[in-house]
């Protein structure tokens, strides 16, 4: 299902303990250990996919579930109305440092665009 060396695979399958903000059969969400905003949650698929660049049409349900999960967490945590940012960094030049597809859900402050 995942990569033996992938830290996010280890979190998703319980080999590394984590407190999940959300958990379902498709994805899990947990607080980022190095937050870039007052709220910084990572949403990852349980199935290992290196990056958004490696997705295929059969990943559409997983990608959709990740987005729905972000919206649900925002509503449940009470920051949906104020606003939030969802980011997927892709490959090295895109800022990806862990090569397991993941989405950043950021909230709790005003964000500017472009981010950098």
C-alpha positions, 0 to 999 in steps of 0.5 A: 500500500505504501512505501517502507521509507515514507514518513507519511505512509508510516503515519497513515498506517499507524507505524508512527503514532499521530493524533488525527484531526480527520480519518476515513478510508481514503485519507487522514489529516493531522497537525503539521509539526512545523506550522506556517499559520496558526492552523496548519493541517496536513491532509494525506491519502492513505495510498502512496502517491509521490506527488500531484504530478504522478496522479492519474484519472483513477486518483480523482476520487482520492483528490476529491476526498482530500478537498472535501476533507479540507472543507469539512475540517474548516467547518468543524474547526470554525474557520470556514467563514473567515477563510483558509488556504489549501496548497499542494506543493508539487516536486522540488521546484514547487516546494515539496519536501516530503514525496507523498502527496499531501495538502496543506490546510492553512488558517487563522491569519490573512494570506496574501497572493501571490505567496512567493 
